[in-house]
Amino acid sequence: MNYAGRHELSTIDWPGHASYVVFLRGCPMSCPHCHNKKIRTGERLVDFNDIAQEILASRRYVSALVISGGEPVMQPEVCLELLIWGHALGLKVGLETSGCRPIPDGFDMVFISLQCPLERWIYDSYTKDLKAYDNVIYNLDKLDPKTTEVRYVVHKNEYWDIGVFKYIHDLGFSIRLLKGEGISLEELNSISIELSIVLGSDIKDGVIL
């Protein structure tokens, strides 16, 4: 696998679960506010069994395995191997992804992070990846709202459209706002309250990137 690193214990990647997080290197997008820029490119190939043994060693402390990046779905075979291994250890397995490529089936939870409003010209311009928009729409149509959380990253003074939240809400997904560049938790909370009122449903917030 093209490996970027790990968090042996995280409580924010999957709220409610103590998680072991594996970061896979590589992403086809070039989002200007990427919080993991250092692992978008490059190569660090490691043996899957070495990582599997590290996860096993942490098994007593965690209840979940989260696969993140980078963009993990650029290595679908590795994602599936980690899914199988995590389940073999009795862990719930989640995937953190931008949704820029088709998402493999079988995950207990998918956290799909939208980078900007769901308009093709904005997505193409923002991500510099001409495949991302179509795949995000495909994944949202395919994913089960019961096992999916849509996350939207809010940056200071950056355009965001109420329409994208209505679209996500109407599809039945739960929504969580992520604290992006330059925005305070107070501002994020204010936006979440505003959206909750408009949509008539709870918008979660407070995950710090």
Protein Blocks (a to p, Z undefined) as FASTA:
>chain_A
ZZfbdcfbdcklmghiacdddddedifbdcfklcklmlmgccddddfklmmmmmmmmmmm
pcbdcddedjfklmmmlmmmmmmmmmmnopacddddehlaccdehiabdcdddfbdcdfk
lmmmmnopaklmmmmmmmmmmpcfklcccdddddehiacdfklmmmmmmnopacddddde
hiafklmmmmmmmmmmmnopacdehiaZZ
